[in-house]
Amino acid sequence: MKSESVPSDWSALLALHRATHVTLRVLAAELADLDLTGSEINALANLADGRGRTMSELAVAVGSRPTTLTSVLDRLERRGQISRGSRPGDRRAVLIELTSAGRLTAATIRRAVADLERRALGSLPADVMAGLQAGLQALTEVSG
């Protein structure tokens, strides 16, 4: 099989941006009955494992600044999806945790994410997936 080269005018960042917008649109449509924004979906999806996170940990996980994340969490707290409290042993750190309603919503979101990933990426070979993971990791670690 002939290896196809990447066109000289192709941009990984522009392709990632486009893919992000498309996948967010698909997820928003599939999860429309939850009446959540993309940022709220992202926050709940990153809390779906049931492990509480500090504000700074969650901000890193969702790729946002803590100040931006605050308004997202305010809305989720008003809707009864999360609770905020202090971390045992460090009362200065705000700990974000899912409520029982939040756990149900987050599980629905993670199923939708996993289904979309299967549909979009399920046929890719393991080495391609490893390359994708490495590339995305490199992009998240770049510092400006």
Contact map, one row per residue, 1 for C-alpha under 8 A:
111000000000000000000000000000000000000000000000000000000000000000000000000000000000000000000000000000000000000000000000000000000000000000000000
111100000000000000000000000000000000000000000000000000000000000000000000000000000000000000000000000000000000000000000000000000000000000000000000
111110000000000000000000000000000000000000000000000000000000000000000000000000000000000000000000000000000000000000000000000000000000000000000000
011111000000000000000000000000000000000000000000000000000000000000000000000000000000000000000000000000000000000000000000000000000000000000000000
001111100000000000000000000000000000000000000000000000000000000000000000000000000000000000000000000000000000000000000000000000000000000000000000
000111110100000000000000000000000000000000000000000000000000000000000000000000000000000000000000000000000000000000000000000000000000000000000000
000011111100000000000000000000000000000000000000000000000000000000000000000000000000000000000000000000000000000000000000000000000000000000000000
000001111100000000000000000000000000000000000000000000000000000000000000000000000000000000000000000000000000000000000000000000000000000000000000
000000111110000000000000000000000000000000000000000000000000000000000000000000000000000000000000000000000000000000000000000000000000000000000000
000001111111001000000000000000000000000000000000000000000000000000000000000000000000000000000000000000000000000000000000000000000000000000000000
000000001111111000000000000000000000000000000000000000000000000000000000000000000000000000000000000000000000000000000000000000000000000000000000
000000000111111100000000000000000000000000000000000000000000000000000000000000000000000000000000000000000000000000000000000000000000000000000000
000000000011111110000000000000000000000000000000000000000000000000000000000000000000000000000000000000000000000000000000000000000000000000000000
000000000011111111000000000000000000000000000000000000000000000000000000000000000000000000000000000000000000000000000000000000000000000000000000
000000000111111111100000000000000000000000000000000000000000000000000000000000000000000000000000000000000000000000000000000000000000000000000000
000000000001111111110000000000000000000000000000000000000000000000000000000000000000000000000000000000000000000000000000000000000000000000000000
000000000000111111111000000000000000000000000000000000000000000000000000000000000000000000000000000000000000000000000000000000000000000000000000
000000000000011111111100000000000000000000000000000000000000000000000000000000000000000000000000000000000000000000000000000000000000000000000000
000000000000001111111110000000000000000000000000000000000000000000000000000000000000000000000000000000000000000000000000000000000000000000000000
000000000000000111111111000000000000000000000000000000000000000000000000000000000000000000000000000000000000000000000000000000000000000000000000
000000000000000011111111100000000000000000000000000000000000000000000000000000000000000000000000000000000000000000000000000000000000000000000000
000000000000000001111111110000000000000000000000000000000000000000000000000000000000000000000000000000000000000000000000000000000000000000000000
000000000000000000111111111000000000000000000000000000000000000000000000000000000000000000000000000000000000000000000000000000000000000000000000
000000000000000000011111111100000000010000000000000000000000000000000000000000000000000000000000000000000000000000000000000000000000000000000000
000000000000000000001111111110000000000000000000000000000000000000000000000000000000000000000000000000000000000000000000000000000000000000000000
000000000000000000000111111111000000000000000000000000000000000000000000000000000000000000000000000000000000000000000000000000000000000000000000
000000000000000000000011111111100000000000000000000000000000000000000000000000000000000000000000000000000000000110010000000000000000000000000000
000000000000000000000001111111110001110000000000000000000000000000000000000000000000000000000000000000000000000000000000000000000000000000000000
000000000000000000000000111111110000000000000000000000000000000000000000000000000000000000000000000000000000000000000000000000000000000000000000
000000000000000000000000011111111000000000000000000000000000000000000000000000000000000000000000000000000000000100000000000000000000000000000000
000000000000000000000000001111111111000000000000000000000000000000000000000000000000000000000000000000000000100100000000000000000000000000000000
000000000000000000000000000111111111000000000000000000000000000000000000000000000000000000000000000000000000000000000000000000000000000000000000
000000000000000000000000000001111110000000000000000000000000000000000000000000000000000000000000000000000000000000000000000000000000000000000000
000000000000000000000000000000111111000000000000000000000000000000000000000000000000000000000000000000001000000000000000000000000000000000000000
000000000000000000000000000000111111100000000000000000000000000000000000000000000000000000000000000000000000000000000000000000000000000000000000
000000000000000000000000000100110111110110000000000000000000000000000000000000000000000000000000000000000000000000000000000000000000000000000000
000000000000000000000000000100000011111110000000000000000000000000000000000000000000000000000000000000000000000000000000000000000000000000000000
000000000000000000000001000100000001111111000000000000000000000000000000000000000000000000000000000000000000000000000000000000000000000000000000
000000000000000000000000000000000000111111100000000000000000000000000001000000000000000000000000000000000000000000000000000000000000000000000000
000000000000000000000000000000000001111111110000000000000000000000000001100100000000000000000000000000000000000000000000000000000000000000000000
000000000000000000000000000000000001111111111000000000000000000000000000000000000000000000000000000000000100100000000000000000000000000000000000
000000000000000000000000000000000000011111111100000000000000010000000000000000000000000000000000000000000000000000000000000000000000000000000000
000000000000000000000000000000000000001111111110000000000100010000000000000000000000000000000000000000000000000000000000000000000000000000000000
000000000000000000000000000000000000000111111111000000000000000000000000000000000000000000000000010001001100100000000000000000000000000000000000
000000000000000000000000000000000000000011111111000000000000000000000000000000000000000000000000000000000110110000000000000000000000000000000000
000000000000000000000000000000000000000001111111100000000100110000000000000000000000000000000000000000000000000000000000000000000000000000000000
000000000000000000000000000000000000000000111111111110000000000000000000000000000000000000000000110000000100000000000000000000000000000000000000
000000000000000000000000000000000000000000011111111000000000000000000000000000000000000000000000010000100110010000000000000000000000000000000000
000000000000000000000000000000000000000000000111111000000000000000000000000000000000000000000000000000000000000000000000000000000000000000000000
000000000000000000000000000000000000000000000011111100000000000000000000000000000000000000000000110000100000000000000000000000000000000000000000
000000000000000000000000000000000000000000000011111110000000000000000000000000000000000000000000100000000000000000000000000000000000000000000000
000000000000000000000000000000000000000000000010011111000000000000000000000000000000000000000011110000000000000000000000000000000000000000000000
000000000000000000000000000000000000000000000010001111111100000000000000000000000000000000000011100000000000000000000000000000000000000000000000
000000000000000000000000000000000000000000000000000111111100000000000000000000000000001000001111000000000000000000000000000000000000000000000000
000000000000000000000000000000000000000000000000000011111110000001000000000000000000000000001111000000000000000000000000000000000000000000000000
000000000000000000000000000000000000000000000000000011111111000001000000000000000000000000000000000000000000000000000000000000000000000000000000
000000000000000000000000000000000000000000000000000011111111100000000000000000000000000000000000000000000000000000000000000000000000000000000000
000000000000000000000000000000000000000000100100000011111111110000000000000000000000000000000000000000000000000000000000000000000000000000000000
000000000000000000000000000000000000000000000000000000111111111111001000000000000000000000000000000000000000000000000000000000000000000000000000
000000000000000000000000000000000000000000000000000000011111111110000000000000000000000000000000000000000000000000000000000000000000000000000000
000000000000000000000000000000000000000000000100000000001111111100000000000000000000000000000000000000000000000000000000000000000000000000000000
000000000000000000000000000000000000000001100100000000000111111100000000000000000000000000000000000000000000000000000000000000000000000000000000
000000000000000000000000000000000000000000000000000000000011111110000000000000000000000000000000000000000000000000000000000000000000000000000000
000000000000000000000000000000000000000000000000000000000011111111011000000000000000000000000000000000000000000000000000000000000000000000000000
000000000000000000000000000000000000000000000000000000000011001111111000000000000000000000000000000000000000000000000000000000000000000000000000
000000000000000000000000000000000000000000000000000000110010000111111100000000000000000000000000000000000000000000000000000000000000000000000000
000000000000000000000000000000000000000000000000000000000000000011111110000000000000000000000000000000000000000000000000000000000000000000000000
000000000000000000000000000000000000000000000000000000000000000111111111000000000000000000000000000000000000000000000000000000000000000000000000
000000000000000000000000000000000000000000000000000000000010000111111111100000000000000000000000000000000000000000000000000000000000000000000000
000000000000000000000000000000000000000000000000000000000000000001111111110000000000000000000000000000000000000000000000000000000000000000000000
000000000000000000000000000000000000000000000000000000000000000000111111111000000000000000000000000000000000000000000000000000000000000000000000
000000000000000000000000000000000000001100000000000000000000000000011111111100000000000000000000000000000000000000000000000000000000000000000000
000000000000000000000000000000000000000100000000000000000000000000001111111110000100000000000000000000000000000000000000000000000000000000000000
000000000000000000000000000000000000000000000000000000000000000000000111111111000000000000000000000000000000000000000000000000000000000000000000
000000000000000000000000000000000000000000000000000000000000000000000011111111100000000000000000000000000000000000000000000000000000000000000000
000000000000000000000000000000000000000100000000000000000000000000000001111111111100000000000000000000000000000000000000000000000000000000000000
000000000000000000000000000000000000000000000000000000000000000000000000111111111111000000000000000000000000000000000000000000000000000000000000
000000000000000000000000000000000000000000000000000000000000000000000000011111111000000000000000000000000000000000000000000000000000000000000000
000000000000000000000000000000000000000000000000000000000000000000000000001111111000000000000000000000000000000000000000000000000000000000000000
000000000000000000000000000000000000000000000000000000000000000000000000000111111110000000000000001011000000000000000000000000000000000000000000
000000000000000000000000000000000000000000000000000000000000000000000000000111111110000000000000011111101000000000000000000000000000000000000000
000000000000000000000000000000000000000000000000000000000000000000000000100110011111000000000001111001000000000000000000000000000000000000000000
000000000000000000000000000000000000000000000000000000000000000000000000000010011111100000000001111000000000000000000000000000000000000000000000
000000000000000000000000000000000000000000000000000000000000000000000000000010000111110000000111100000000000000000000000000000000000000000000000
000000000000000000000000000000000000000000000000000000000000000000000000000000000011111000000111000000000000000000000000000000000000000000000000
000000000000000000000000000000000000000000000000000000000000000000000000000000000001111101111110000000000000000000000000000000000000000000000000
000000000000000000000000000000000000000000000000000001000000000000000000000000000000111111111110000000000000000000000000000000000000000000000000
000000000000000000000000000000000000000000000000000000000000000000000000000000000000011111100000000000000000000000000000000000000000000000000000
000000000000000000000000000000000000000000000000000000000000000000000000000000000000001111100000000000000000000000000000000000000000000000000000
000000000000000000000000000000000000000000000000000000000000000000000000000000000000011111111000000000000000000000000000000000000000000000000000
000000000000000000000000000000000000000000000000000000000000000000000000000000000000011111111100000000000000000000000000000000000000000000000000
000000000000000000000000000000000000000000000000000000000000000000000000000000000000011001111100000000000000000000000000000000000000000000000000
000000000000000000000000000000000000000000000000000001100000000000000000000000000000011001111110000000000000000000000000000000000000000000000000
000000000000000000000000000000000000000000000000000001100000000000000000000000000001111000111111000000000000000000000000000000000000000000000000
000000000000000000000000000000000000000000000000000111100000000000000000000000000001111000001111100000000000000000000000000000000000000000000000
000000000000000000000000000000000000000000000000000111100000000000000000000000000111100000000111110000000000000000000000000000000000000000000000
000000000000000000000000000000000000000000000010011110000000000000000000000000000111000000000011111000000000000000000000000000000000000000000000
000000000000000000000000000000000000000000010011010100000000000000000000000000001110000000000001111111100000000000000000000000000000000000000000
000000000000000000000000000000000000000000000000000000000000000000000000000000011110000000000000111111100000000000000000000000000000000000000000
000000000000000000000000000000000000000000000000000000000000000000000000000000001000000000000000011111110000000000000000000000000000000000000000
000000000000000000000000000000000000000000000000000000000000000000000000000000011000000000000000011111111000000000000000000000000000000000000000
000000000000000000000000000000000000000000010000000000000000000000000000000000011100000000000000011111111100000000000000000000000000000000000000
000000000000000000000000000000000000000000000001010000000000000000000000000000001000000000000000011111111110000000000000000000000000000000000000
000000000000000000000000000000000000000000000000000000000000000000000000000000000000000000000000000111111111000000000000000000000000000000000000
000000000000000000000000000000000100000000010000000000000000000000000000000000001000000000000000000011111111100000000000000000000000000000000000
000000000000000000000000000000000000000010011011000000000000000000000000000000000000000000000000000001111111110000000000000000000000000000000000
000000000000000000000000000000000000000000001001000000000000000000000000000000000000000000000000000000111111111000000000000000000000000000000000
000000000000000000000000000000000000000000000000000000000000000000000000000000000000000000000000000000011111111100000000000000000000000000000000
000000000000000000000000000000100000000010011000000000000000000000000000000000000000000000000000000000001111111110000000000000000000000000000000
000000000000000000000000000000000000000000001001000000000000000000000000000000000000000000000000000000000111111111000000000000000000000000000000
000000000000000000000000000000000000000000000000000000000000000000000000000000000000000000000000000000000011111111100000000000000000000000000000
000000000000000000000000001001100000000000000000000000000000000000000000000000000000000000000000000000000001111111110000000000000000000000000000
000000000000000000000000001000000000000000000000000000000000000000000000000000000000000000000000000000000000111111111000000000000000000000000000
000000000000000000000000000000000000000000000000000000000000000000000000000000000000000000000000000000000000011111111100000000000000000000000000
000000000000000000000000000000000000000000000000000000000000000000000000000000000000000000000000000000000000001111111110000000000000000000000000
000000000000000000000000001000000000000000000000000000000000000000000000000000000000000000000000000000000000000111111111000000000000000000000000
000000000000000000000000000000000000000000000000000000000000000000000000000000000000000000000000000000000000000011111111110000000000000000000000
000000000000000000000000000000000000000000000000000000000000000000000000000000000000000000000000000000000000000001111111111000000000000000000000
000000000000000000000000000000000000000000000000000000000000000000000000000000000000000000000000000000000000000000111111110000000000000000000000
000000000000000000000000000000000000000000000000000000000000000000000000000000000000000000000000000000000000000000011111111000000000000000000000
000000000000000000000000000000000000000000000000000000000000000000000000000000000000000000000000000000000000000000001111111100000000000000000000
000000000000000000000000000000000000000000000000000000000000000000000000000000000000000000000000000000000000000000001111111100000000000000000000
000000000000000000000000000000000000000000000000000000000000000000000000000000000000000000000000000000000000000000000101111110000000000000000000
000000000000000000000000000000000000000000000000000000000000000000000000000000000000000000000000000000000000000000000000111111011000000000000000
000000000000000000000000000000000000000000000000000000000000000000000000000000000000000000000000000000000000000000000000001111111000000000000000
000000000000000000000000000000000000000000000000000000000000000000000000000000000000000000000000000000000000000000000000000111111100000000000000
000000000000000000000000000000000000000000000000000000000000000000000000000000000000000000000000000000000000000000000000000011111110000000000000
000000000000000000000000000000000000000000000000000000000000000000000000000000000000000000000000000000000000000000000000000111111111000000000000
000000000000000000000000000000000000000000000000000000000000000000000000000000000000000000000000000000000000000000000000000111111111100000000000
000000000000000000000000000000000000000000000000000000000000000000000000000000000000000000000000000000000000000000000000000001111111110000000000
000000000000000000000000000000000000000000000000000000000000000000000000000000000000000000000000000000000000000000000000000000111111111000000000
000000000000000000000000000000000000000000000000000000000000000000000000000000000000000000000000000000000000000000000000000000011111111100000000
000000000000000000000000000000000000000000000000000000000000000000000000000000000000000000000000000000000000000000000000000000001111111110000000
000000000000000000000000000000000000000000000000000000000000000000000000000000000000000000000000000000000000000000000000000000000111111111000000
000000000000000000000000000000000000000000000000000000000000000000000000000000000000000000000000000000000000000000000000000000000011111111100000
000000000000000000000000000000000000000000000000000000000000000000000000000000000000000000000000000000000000000000000000000000000001111111110000
000000000000000000000000000000000000000000000000000000000000000000000000000000000000000000000000000000000000000000000000000000000000111111111000
000000000000000000000000000000000000000000000000000000000000000000000000000000000000000000000000000000000000000000000000000000000000011111111100
000000000000000000000000000000000000000000000000000000000000000000000000000000000000000000000000000000000000000000000000000000000000001111111100
000000000000000000000000000000000000000000000000000000000000000000000000000000000000000000000000000000000000000000000000000000000000000111111100
000000000000000000000000000000000000000000000000000000000000000000000000000000000000000000000000000000000000000000000000000000000000000011111110
000000000000000000000000000000000000000000000000000000000000000000000000000000000000000000000000000000000000000000000000000000000000000001111111
000000000000000000000000000000000000000000000000000000000000000000000000000000000000000000000000000000000000000000000000000000000000000000001111
000000000000000000000000000000000000000000000000000000000000000000000000000000000000000000000000000000000000000000000000000000000000000000000111
